[in-house]
Amino acid sequence: MAKAIKLTEEGLKKLQDELENLKTQGRTDIAEKIKVARGYGDLSENSEYDEAKNEQAKIEARIVELEGMLKNVELIAEKKSAGKTVTVGSKVKVLDIEFEEEMEFRVVGSAEADPGNGLISDESPVGKALLGKKVGETVKAETPDGEIEFKIVAISK
C-alpha cells in the first residue's frame, strides 16, 4: 500500500489546482510548442522539438505524480486540542535560544513542505522535535547545520 500523503486543506487545493492547470493549460501550451517546432523542419536536428518533447514528458510525469499523491491523501483535520500541543497543521511560534530570534513555522505533511516559506515537514528534524510539545517547552533538533534549540512561544491552527 502506498504511503499516505498528509495535507492541509490549503495544500490539497494547491495540488488539485496544479493538476488541473497542467492537464489543461500545460498540455495546450506544450502541444503548441511542439507544433511550432515541427515547422522548423528536420526533426533529427531540431533542438526546439527535442526540448518541447522533454518538457512534455516532464508535464506528463508530474501529472502522474500528482494523481498518485491525490489518491493517497490523508487530510489533516482540525483537532479539538487545537493550540494545546503541536500537531500536523499547527502554526508554531518559537524562540531560537542561541540567536534570541523568534520564528514561526507551520508543521505540514512532507508533500506540502516549503521551508523557505515557513512550512516545515512533520518528518523533518525540527518538525519531529516540535510534534506533541506544549507552549513553554524547549526542544532540540539535530539539523545538517548542527543542533538547534527552540522554546515554544505560541501554538495556533
ROTORGU-297482 format. One line per field, with one value per atom (N, C-alpha, C, CB): x, y, z; atom name. Coordinates in steps of 0.001 Angstrom, whole numbers, plus 524288, in hexadecimal, padded with zeros to 5 digits. Glycine has a CB too. Layout:
% ROTORGU-297482
px	[X; ...]
py	[Y; ...]
pz	[Z; ...]
site	[CA; ...]
% end
This chain:
% ROTORGU-297482
px	[8034C; 80000; 80370; 7FC45; 801CF; 804C6; 8046D; 802C1; 80880; 808B1; 804C1; 80E48; 801ED; 7FE23; 80103; 7FAC9; 7FED3; 800F1; 7FDC2; 800C7; 80040; 7FD87; 7FD64; 80032; 7F8A4; 7F7FB; 7F402; 7F64E; 7F4EF; 7F0F5; 7ED07; 7F368; 7E8A2; 7E4CB; 7E722; 7DFEC; 7EA60; 7ECDB; 7F0A4; 7EFBF; 7F38D; 7F740; 7F48C; 7FA7F; 7F024; 7ED15; 7EB2B; 7E86F; 7E913; 7E71B; 7EB80; 7E487; 7F017; 7F48D; 7F60E; 7F93C; 7F63B; 7F791; 7F34D; 7F869; 7EE60; 7EA17; 7EA44; 7E4CB; 7EB6D; 7EBCC; 7F055; 7EC6B; 7F4D5; 7F95F; 7F816; 7FE27; 7F591; 7F429; 7F081; 7F18F; 7EC8C; 7E8D5; 7EB8D; 7E473; 7EF12; 7F1F2; 7F55F; 7F552; 7F811; 7FB69; 7F836; 7FEAA; 7F3B6; 7F07F; 7EE06; 7EC47; 7ED19; 7EA95; 7EE9E; 7E654; 7F02B; 7F3B0; 7F90F; 7F44E; 7FB33; 80066; 800A0; 80209; 7FCC0; 7FCA0; 7FBA9; 7F866; 7F858; 7F73B; 7FC24; 7F2C1; 7FED9; 80396; 807C7; 805B9; 8089A; 80CC4; 80B50; 80DDB; 80659; 804B1; 805D7; 7FECA; 804FF; 8061A; 80BFF; 803FB; 80F2B; 814DF; 816C2; 817A6; 81490; 81618; 81489; 81390; 80FE0; 80DF2; 81192; 80847; 81308; 81680; 81BDC; 81715; 81DEE; 82317; 8232A; 824C2; 81EDD; 81E8E; 81F0F; 8195B; 81D34; 81D69; 822EF; 81A24; 826B6; 82C1C; 82EFD; 82F06; 82C5C; 82EC8; 830AF; 83336; 8350B; 83749; 83752; 83CDC; 83449; 833C2; 838B5; 82F33; 83C02; 840B6; 844BB; 8432B; 8447E; 84830; 8454F; 84BC5; 840C7; 83D75; 83D6F; 837CD; 840B5; 84127; 83C2A; 845C4; 83963; 8347F; 83085; 83243; 83058; 82CBE; 82E40; 82CB5; 83351; 8352B; 833E5; 83B1D; 834CD; 833BC; 82DE7; 835A6; 82A9D; 824F2; 82321; 82208; 82557; 823EB; 825B2; 82661; 82A4E; 82C24; 8288C; 831CD; 826F6; 82366; 81E23; 8229D; 81C58; 81777; 817F7; 81607; 81C5C; 81D3D; 81D2F; 8227D; 81F8A; 81F90; 81A09; 82308; 816F1; 8118A; 80E6B; 80EF0; 80EEF; 80C04; 80DC0; 80CB9; 812D5; 814C8; 812A4; 81AD1; 81263; 8104C; 80A75; 81142; 80798; 80208; 80151; 7FF94; 80457; 8040A; 8056D; 807BF; 80988; 80B28; 806CA; 81026; 8047A; 80045; 7FB81; 7FEB7; 7FA12; 7F597; 7F689; 7F474; 7FB53; 7FCAD; 7FC68; 80219; 7FE69; 7FE42; 7F8A5; 80140; 7F561; 7F000; 7ECC0; 7ED79; 7EE57; 7EB9B; 7ECB5; 7ED39; 7F0F7; 7F29F; 7F2A6; 7F7FC; 7EF52; 7EF35; 7ECB1; 7EC46; 7EF41; 7ED04; 7EC7E; 7F08C; 7E7AB; 7E6BD; 7E7C5; 7E11A; 7EABA; 7EC02; 7E753; 7F11B; 7E4CF; 7E014; 7E175; 7DC68; 7DE20; 7DEB0; 7DD79; 7DAFA; 7E0FB; 7E042; 7DDC2; 7E581; 7DAD8; 7D851; 7DC5A; 7D4A0; 7E0F5; 7E50E; 7E81C; 7E8C4; 7E5C7; 7E867; 7EADB; 7E493; 7EFD4; 7F289; 7F507; 7EEDE; 7F3C7; 7F613; 7FB3C; 7F24A; 7FB63; 8003F; 8011F; 8000F; 805FE; 8075C; 805B2; 80D58; 8028F; 800F8; 80202; 7FB10; 8016C; 801E8; 7FD7D; 801B7; 7FECA; 7FB08; 7FB87; 7F594; 7FE6E; 7FF10; 802C2; 80110; 8018B; 80540; 80804; 80275; 80D25; 8102F; 813E9; 8133B; 8138F; 8173D; 81B4E; 81474; 82048; 8248B; 828A4; 8270B; 82BAA; 83012; 834FC; 82FCD; 83849; 83D57; 840B9; 83FEC; 84207; 844B6; 84A2A; 8451A; 84D12; 85260; 8526C; 8550C; 84EE8; 84EF3; 84AE1; 84E0E; 847D9; 843B4; 84041; 8460E; 83EA1; 83B86; 83678; 83EA5; 8320C; 82D0D; 82C18; 82890; 829E9; 8288B; 82337; 82CBE; 820A5; 81B9B; 81BB3; 8170A; 819DC; 81994; 81405; 81D75; 812C9; 80E01; 80FD8; 809ED; 80E4B; 80FC8; 80BE0; 80FEA; 80DDF; 80A93; 80CB1; 80A4B; 809D4; 80BB7; 81032; 80747; 81354; 81806; 816DA; 81B04; 81256; 81103; 81000; 80C3D; 80ED3; 80D66; 811DC; 8089C; 81608; 81A53; 81CCE; 81E7D; 81DF7; 8208D; 82356; 81C89; 827E3; 82A88; 82B79; 82F9F; 82C76; 82D60; 828AC; 82ED7; 82412; 81F46; 81D01; 81B42; 82046; 81E9C; 81B61; 81B9D; 81AF6; 81812; 81BF8; 814AA; 81C23; 81FF1; 81D2B; 82319; 81FC2; 81D9B; 81D7F; 820C7; 81971; 81915; 81D52; 813AC; 81FE8; 8240F; 82983; 823A8; 829CE; 82EDB; 830AB; 82E79; 835BD; 837A0; 834C5; 83D68; 833DE; 83129; 82B70; 83198; 828F1; 82377; 822B1; 82185; 825FF; 825AE; 8265F; 829D2; 82A1D; 82B3E; 8269F; 83025; 823CB; 81F7A; 81A76; 81E5C; 8198A; 814A7; 813BA; 814AF; 80EF7; 80D6B; 80F13; 80F90; 811FB; 813F2; 80FFD; 81940; 810B5; 80D21; 80FFD; 80AA8; 80CF4; 80F24; 81285; 80ABB; 81723; 81AC2; 81EE8; 817C7; 81DF0; 821C8; 8264C; 81F3A; 82AD1; 82F79; 83082; 83451; 831BB; 832E0; 8382C; 82E89; 83AC1; 83FB9; 83EFF; 8444A; 8415C; 84115; 84681; 83D20; 847F9; 84CFE; 84C1F; 84F48; 84E72; 84DDB; 8531E; 84BBD; 8532E; 8582F; 85C12; 8573C; 85A0B; 85D70; 85EDA; 85AD2; 85D48; 85E5F; 8596B; 86232; 85A08; 85580; 8535F; 856EC; 84E36; 84BB8; 847CA; 84903; 846F9; 8437B; 83F72; 84695; 83A81; 83634; 832F7; 832D3; 830C1; 82CD1; 827A5; 82E3B; 823A2; 81E8D; 81BCF; 81B22; 81A90; 81834; 81240; 81A74; 8105A; 80ABA; 80970; 808C9; 804AC; 802C0; 7FD42; 802C3; 7FC48; 7F707; 7F5F5; 7F675; 7F130; 7EFC5; 7EFCA; 7EA69]
py	[7FB53; 80000; 804E0; 80005; 808BA; 80D9A; 810A0; 810FB; 8138B; 816BF; 81B36; 818EB; 81C2C; 82076; 825AA; 82052; 8292B; 82E69; 8320E; 8302F; 8342A; 837AB; 83D27; 837B3; 83F44; 84483; 8479A; 8443F; 84CA4; 85026; 8511D; 85572; 85388; 854C0; 85856; 8574E; 85C2E; 85FB5; 85CC2; 86427; 8591E; 85602; 8529C; 852A6; 8504C; 84D18; 85064; 84A8D; 85500; 85873; 85A0D; 85D59; 85B28; 85CBC; 85866; 85E1D; 85381; 84F20; 84E3D; 84A19; 84EA2; 84DF7; 85231; 84E17; 85704; 85B52; 85A85; 8608C; 858BD; 857B7; 8537C; 85617; 84F4C; 84B00; 84CF0; 84681; 84FDB; 851E4; 8556C; 854E3; 858BF; 85C43; 85933; 8600A; 8552D; 85214; 84F2A; 84E34; 84D1E; 84A21; 84D93; 84739; 85273; 855EE; 85978; 8593D; 85D96; 86179; 85F2C; 8660B; 85C00; 859C4; 85675; 85682; 8530A; 84FAA; 852D4; 84B76; 856C1; 85A13; 85D0A; 85DF7; 85F52; 86252; 85EEC; 864CD; 85A41; 856E6; 854CE; 85253; 853BE; 851F7; 8562C; 85095; 85B15; 85F75; 85FE2; 864A6; 85F3E; 85F7A; 85B25; 85F04; 8567B; 8521A; 85338; 84CEF; 8555A; 856AB; 85AA5; 858DD; 85EB4; 862B9; 86059; 86753; 85D26; 85AD5; 8572C; 857DC; 8546B; 850F4; 85412; 84DE0; 858DC; 85C33; 85DD5; 860F7; 85CF2; 85E75; 85A81; 85F2E; 8563C; 85292; 84D9C; 8551F; 84B94; 84683; 845B6; 8460C; 841EC; 840F1; 83E9F; 83D51; 83C0F; 83993; 83D8F; 8360A; 8424D; 84661; 84B34; 847E8; 84A5C; 84EAE; 84EF6; 84E06; 8525C; 852BD; 854DD; 85637; 85847; 85A58; 855F9; 85EA4; 85269; 84DFC; 84A66; 84AE8; 84934; 845D5; 8483E; 844E5; 84D4C; 8500A; 84FE6; 855BD; 850C2; 850AC; 84B30; 8527C; 8472F; 841C9; 84081; 83DDE; 84265; 8418E; 8444C; 84387; 84906; 84BF6; 84923; 85199; 846F9; 84403; 83F41; 84243; 83C94; 83803; 83992; 8355D; 83E12; 83FF0; 84129; 844D0; 843AE; 84500; 84005; 8485A; 83C3F; 8375F; 83460; 833F1; 8347F; 831E2; 83486; 831E9; 839B8; 83C8B; 83B74; 84276; 83B03; 839B7; 83461; 839BE; 83091; 82B4F; 82B7F; 8277E; 82E75; 82EF9; 83162; 83250; 835A7; 83842; 834BE; 83D4F; 83202; 82E7E; 82A37; 82C11; 8282A; 82433; 82653; 82213; 82B1E; 82D8D; 82E6D; 832BE; 83064; 831AA; 82CD0; 834B3; 82847; 82364; 821AE; 81F0B; 8238F; 821D4; 82635; 81F73; 82A20; 82EA0; 82D36; 8332F; 82EE3; 82EA6; 83456; 82B4D; 8363A; 83BB1; 83C93; 83D51; 84096; 841EA; 844C4; 84552; 84249; 8447F; 84814; 84027; 84BF2; 84F63; 84C1F; 85455; 84C14; 84908; 84C68; 846CD; 849D8; 84CB3; 84F0E; 84916; 84CC2; 84EBF; 8532C; 84A57; 8557A; 8598F; 85DA6; 85C29; 85E6B; 8626E; 86088; 866B0; 85BBA; 859C3; 856FB; 85615; 853C8; 85116; 851A6; 84B33; 85107; 85173; 84C70; 85277; 84D12; 848BC; 84A57; 84743; 8469F; 847FB; 84BC2; 842FE; 8502E; 85447; 858F1; 8521B; 85847; 85C88; 860BA; 85A66; 8659C; 869EB; 86A64; 86F47; 86AA0; 86AB5; 86F5D; 86584; 872A9; 876F5; 87515; 87C30; 87563; 8738E; 877CF; 86E97; 87736; 87AAF; 8776E; 87D3D; 878F0; 87668; 87836; 877CE; 87492; 875F1; 8782E; 8712F; 875F0; 877C8; 87D60; 87426; 87E87; 883A6; 8876A; 882F9; 885A7; 888D6; 88B4F; 88D16; 8880E; 889DB; 886B7; 88950; 88973; 886C2; 8854B; 88A2E; 8809B; 87EAD; 87C1C; 87AC1; 87BC1; 87916; 874FB; 87D00; 87052; 86BF5; 869EE; 86789; 8674D; 8642F; 85EA6; 86643; 85AFB; 85586; 85315; 8527C; 85111; 84ED8; 84985; 85288; 846C2; 841DA; 842DE; 83EE6; 83EDB; 83F91; 84171; 83A82; 8400D; 841A8; 84783; 83EAD; 849E3; 84F6B; 852DF; 85034; 85072; 85355; 8574C; 84F87; 85BD9; 86010; 86362; 8636B; 8618E; 86438; 86A01; 861A4; 86B8F; 87110; 8747A; 871A9; 8720C; 874E1; 87354; 873F4; 87106; 86FBE; 86AD2; 8741B; 867B6; 862CA; 85E55; 861F7; 85C14; 857ED; 852A9; 85911; 84EAF; 84965; 84711; 845E5; 843F7; 84117; 83CE8; 83E9A; 83BCB; 837DD; 83A4F; 834A8; 83F8B; 84235; 8420B; 847FA; 842DE; 842D2; 846B4; 843FD; 84B79; 84F6F; 84DEA; 854ED; 84C37; 84A97; 84632; 848E4; 8422F; 83DC4; 83F96; 839A2; 84323; 84505; 8480B; 8487B; 84AEF; 84E32; 84B20; 85266; 846E8; 843FB; 8422A; 83F4B; 8431C; 8415E; 844EF; 83C25; 84903; 84C88; 850E0; 84EEB; 85373; 85790; 85CC3; 85611; 860FD; 86632; 86617; 86A66; 8688A; 868CA; 8648C; 8686D; 86060; 85C25; 85DB4; 85714; 85B6E; 85C3F; 85732; 85DDB; 857B0; 8531D; 853D7; 8523E; 84F6B; 84F65; 84C29; 84D2E; 84E00; 84B28; 84AF3; 84DC3; 84662; 845AA; 846B7; 84003; 84AE8; 84C5E; 84BCE; 8520B; 84C38; 84BFC; 8502D; 84C91; 85492; 858C9; 85830; 85E04; 853D9; 852F9; 85319; 85707; 8527E; 85262; 857E4; 84FD5; 8585F; 85D5B; 85C78; 85FBC; 8608C; 86034; 86490; 86084; 86312; 866B9; 86670; 865A6; 86ADC; 86B01; 86C4C; 86F2A; 86933; 86A14; 86E9F; 8650E; 872A4; 8776A; 87749; 87C36; 87565; 87542; 870FC; 87A9A; 86EE8; 86AEF; 86C8E; 8654A; 86C64; 86D93; 86A35; 8737E; 86A83; 86779; 86ADA; 864F1]
pz	[80000; 80000; 80000; 804CC; 7FD1C; 7FCC0; 801E1; 7F82E; 802F5; 807AE; 8073E; 80896; 80B87; 80B99; 80B22; 810AC; 8081C; 8076A; 80AE1; 80180; 80EFC; 81296; 8104D; 81805; 80FF2; 80DCF; 810F6; 80817; 81152; 8136E; 80F12; 81581; 81054; 80C42; 8081A; 80EAC; 809E1; 80615; 80290; 808E9; 804DA; 801D1; 7FDD3; 80561; 7FF5D; 7FBC6; 7F737; 7FE9D; 7F868; 7F444; 7F090; 7F6A5; 7F2BF; 7EF92; 7EBB4; 7F318; 7ED91; 7EA1C; 7E603; 7ED53; 7E79C; 7E3E2; 7DFAD; 7E6B9; 7E142; 7DD7B; 7D9BA; 7E053; 7DBD9; 7D87C; 7D484; 7DBC8; 7D64B; 7D2CA; 7CE7B; 7D5E2; 7CFF1; 7CC20; 7C825; 7CEE4; 7CA08; 7C692; 7C2BD; 7C9C9; 7C4B0; 7C138; 7BD22; 7C464; 7BEB5; 7BB11; 7B6E5; 7BE01; 7B828; 7B464; 7B1CC; 7B713; 7B474; 7B238; 7B0ED; 7B5F8; 7B469; 7B385; 7AE9C; 7B82A; 7AE01; 7A95F; 7A46F; 7A9F5; 7A4BC; 7A02F; 79E83; 7A16D; 7A255; 7A12E; 79EA9; 7A62C; 7A0C2; 79EB0; 79948; 7A276; 7985F; 7932F; 78F19; 7932E; 7908B; 78D03; 78BFE; 78F55; 79013; 78F69; 78BBD; 794C4; 78C65; 78900; 7835F; 78AE1; 782A2; 77D60; 77AC2; 77DA8; 77DAC; 77B8F; 77A4C; 77F7D; 77DDC; 77D18; 7785D; 78201; 7776E; 772DD; 76DC6; 772E8; 76DF7; 7695B; 767E9; 76A39; 76B7A; 76A64; 766FE; 76F71; 7659A; 761F3; 7647B; 75F42; 76273; 763DE; 769CD; 761B4; 76BAB; 77144; 773A6; 7723F; 77087; 772A9; 77487; 76E93; 77292; 7742F; 77637; 76F97; 7787D; 77A25; 7801F; 777FA; 78250; 78802; 78A80; 7897A; 787C6; 789EA; 78A9D; 78655; 786C0; 7870D; 78B95; 781DA; 78C0A; 7904A; 7959E; 78FCC; 7960D; 79AF5; 79C41; 79AA3; 79864; 7993E; 79AD0; 79443; 79863; 799BE; 79F51; 795CB; 7A0E8; 7A642; 7AA26; 7A6E4; 7A8D1; 7AC34; 7AC9D; 7AA1A; 7A843; 7A845; 7ABE8; 7A2A0; 7ABB5; 7AF0D; 7B4D8; 7ADA7; 7B612; 7BB80; 7BD5D; 7BC08; 7BA03; 7BB69; 7BC57; 7B713; 7B8DE; 7B972; 7BE58; 7B490; 7BF7E; 7C43A; 7C91E; 7C458; 7C91E; 7CD9F; 7CE47; 7CD06; 7C9FA; 7CA35; 7CCCA; 7C4A7; 7CB1F; 7CD64; 7D335; 7CA75; 7D491; 7DA05; 7DD55; 7DA68; 7DB6D; 7DE4E; 7DEE7; 7DB8F; 7DABB; 7DB08; 7DF11; 7D5AB; 7DF3B; 7E31F; 7E8A8; 7E211; 7E95F; 7EE88; 7F046; 7EE82; 7ECC0; 7EE22; 7EF5A; 7E9BF; 7ED64; 7EEA7; 7F442; 7EAD7; 7F685; 7FBBA; 7FFBD; 7FB6C; 7FEEF; 80276; 807A7; 7FFF1; 80BC8; 8110A; 812B2; 8150C; 812D0; 8141D; 819E6; 812B0; 81B0B; 8206D; 822B1; 820CA; 82666; 828BC; 82D3E; 82A9B; 82E06; 83291; 83764; 83230; 83B12; 83FD3; 84406; 841C2; 84788; 84BCA; 84F7D; 84ED1; 84FB1; 85323; 85090; 854AF; 84C84; 84983; 84D10; 845C6; 84C62; 84F54; 85462; 85088; 8561D; 85AFB; 85A08; 85DB3; 855FF; 85495; 84EBD; 8562C; 84D21; 84799; 844D6; 846DE; 840B0; 83D58; 837B7; 83E32; 83427; 82EA4; 82D6B; 82B02; 82B2E; 82A08; 82DB7; 82A4D; 831FE; 835CB; 833CE; 83AFA; 83546; 8349A; 839D5; 832E9; 839AA; 83E78; 83E5D; 83F30; 8425E; 842F7; 846DF; 844D4; 8454D; 848A2; 84949; 84659; 84D64; 84E5F; 84DAB; 853FF; 849E6; 84932; 84DC7; 843AF; 85134; 8560B; 85510; 8598B; 8515E; 8504D; 84E34; 84C6A; 84A7C; 847EA; 84A1B; 84223; 84DF2; 85045; 84C16; 853BE; 8486B; 843F3; 843BA; 83EB9; 8432D; 842AC; 83CFE; 844C0; 83C48; 83712; 8376B; 834EE; 832EF; 832DB; 82E97; 831FF; 82FF8; 82C4D; 82C2D; 82DD2; 82808; 827DA; 826B9; 8238E; 82A06; 8294E; 82585; 82EAB; 82126; 81D0A; 81B77; 8183C; 81832; 81609; 81245; 81346; 81145; 80E12; 80884; 80DD1; 8065D; 80107; 800A4; 7FF1F; 8050A; 80526; 8071C; 80890; 808F8; 80B72; 807B8; 80D66; 809D6; 80706; 80B21; 803AD; 80CFA; 8114F; 81069; 81258; 80B9D; 80A69; 80B9C; 804C0; 80BBE; 80CF3; 8123C; 808B4; 8158C; 81ADC; 81B61; 81CFE; 81743; 81781; 81832; 8127A; 81CEE; 81DE9; 81E58; 822F2; 81C68; 81C5A; 821D1; 818B4; 822BE; 827A7; 827FE; 82838; 82399; 82378; 823DC; 81E78; 823BC; 82429; 829D9; 8222D; 82ACB; 83038; 833BD; 83055; 831D6; 83500; 835B0; 8326F; 8317E; 831CA; 835B2; 82C72; 83562; 83908; 83EA7; 837B3; 83F79; 844C4; 846FE; 844C4; 843B1; 8458D; 846A2; 8419A; 843BA; 8443E; 849D7; 84097; 84BBF; 850F0; 85564; 851E0; 85437; 8584A; 85969; 856A6; 85DEE; 85FBB; 86035; 86507; 860A8; 8617B; 86665; 861F3; 865F9; 86A65; 86A49; 86F69; 86752; 86705; 8637D; 86506; 864A1; 86173; 85E76; 864E5; 85973; 85634; 8539A; 85205; 852BB; 84FE3; 84AF9; 85354; 846BA; 841C6; 83F5B; 83DF5; 83D79; 83AD4; 8350B; 83BC3; 83308; 82D8D; 82ACC; 82D06; 825A7; 822D7; 824A6; 81D01; 826B6; 82897; 82E58; 827BE; 830B3; 8363D; 83979; 83845; 83E8E; 84201; 842E6; 8473D; 8429C; 843CE; 84831; 83EDC; 84B3E; 84FBA; 84F68; 854EE; 84FFA; 84FB6; 854AB; 84AEF; 85628; 85A48; 85793; 85EBD; 85897; 85624; 858DD; 8565C; 855D2; 857DD; 8574A; 8550C; 852D0; 851D0; 84DDF; 84FD1; 84E5E; 84AB7; 8490C; 84D43; 843F5; 841FC; 83D35; 840A0; 83B4D; 8369A; 831D5; 83737]
site	[N; CA; C; CB; N; CA; C; CB; N; CA; C; CB; N; CA; C; CB; N; CA; C; CB; N; CA; C; CB; N; CA; C; CB; N; CA; C; CB; N; CA; C; CB; N; CA; C; CB; N; CA; C; CB; N; CA; C; CB; N; CA; C; CB; N; CA; C; CB; N; CA; C; CB; N; CA; C; CB; N; CA; C; CB; N; CA; C; CB; N; CA; C; CB; N; CA; C; CB; N; CA; C; CB; N; CA; C; CB; N; CA; C; CB; N; CA; C; CB; N; CA; C; CB; N; CA; C; CB; N; CA; C; CB; N; CA; C; CB; N; CA; C; CB; N; CA; C; CB; N; CA; C; CB; N; CA; C; CB; N; CA; C; CB; N; CA; C; CB; N; CA; C; CB; N; CA; C; CB; N; CA; C; CB; N; CA; C; CB; N; CA; C; CB; N; CA; C; CB; N; CA; C; CB; N; CA; C; CB; N; CA; C; CB; N; CA; C; CB; N; CA; C; CB; N; CA; C; CB; N; CA; C; CB; N; CA; C; CB; N; CA; C; CB; N; CA; C; CB; N; CA; C; CB; N; CA; C; CB; N; CA; C; CB; N; CA; C; CB; N; CA; C; CB; N; CA; C; CB; N; CA; C; CB; N; CA; C; CB; N; CA; C; CB; N; CA; C; CB; N; CA; C; CB; N; CA; C; CB; N; CA; C; CB; N; CA; C; CB; N; CA; C; CB; N; CA; C; CB; N; CA; C; CB; N; CA; C; CB; N; CA; C; CB; N; CA; C; CB; N; CA; C; CB; N; CA; C; CB; N; CA; C; CB; N; CA; C; CB; N; CA; C; CB; N; CA; C; CB; N; CA; C; CB; N; CA; C; CB; N; CA; C; CB; N; CA; C; CB; N; CA; C; CB; N; CA; C; CB; N; CA; C; CB; N; CA; C; CB; N; CA; C; CB; N; CA; C; CB; N; CA; C; CB; N; CA; C; CB; N; CA; C; CB; N; CA; C; CB; N; CA; C; CB; N; CA; C; CB; N; CA; C; CB; N; CA; C; CB; N; CA; C; CB; N; CA; C; CB; N; CA; C; CB; N; CA; C; CB; N; CA; C; CB; N; CA; C; CB; N; CA; C; CB; N; CA; C; CB; N; CA; C; CB; N; CA; C; CB; N; CA; C; CB; N; CA; C; CB; N; CA; C; CB; N; CA; C; CB; N; CA; C; CB; N; CA; C; CB; N; CA; C; CB; N; CA; C; CB; N; CA; C; CB; N; CA; C; CB; N; CA; C; CB; N; CA; C; CB; N; CA; C; CB; N; CA; C; CB; N; CA; C; CB; N; CA; C; CB; N; CA; C; CB; N; CA; C; CB; N; CA; C; CB; N; CA; C; CB; N; CA; C; CB; N; CA; C; CB; N; CA; C; CB; N; CA; C; CB; N; CA; C; CB; N; CA; C; CB; N; CA; C; CB; N; CA; C; CB; N; CA; C; CB; N; CA; C; CB; N; CA; C; CB; N; CA; C; CB; N; CA; C; CB; N; CA; C; CB; N; CA; C; CB; N; CA; C; CB; N; CA; C; CB; N; CA; C; CB; N; CA; C; CB; N; CA; C; CB; N; CA; C; CB; N; CA; C; CB; N; CA; C; CB; N; CA; C; CB; N; CA; C; CB; N; CA; C; CB; N; CA; C; CB; N; CA; C; CB; N; CA; C; CB; N; CA; C; CB; N; CA; C; CB; N; CA; C; CB; N; CA; C; CB]
% end
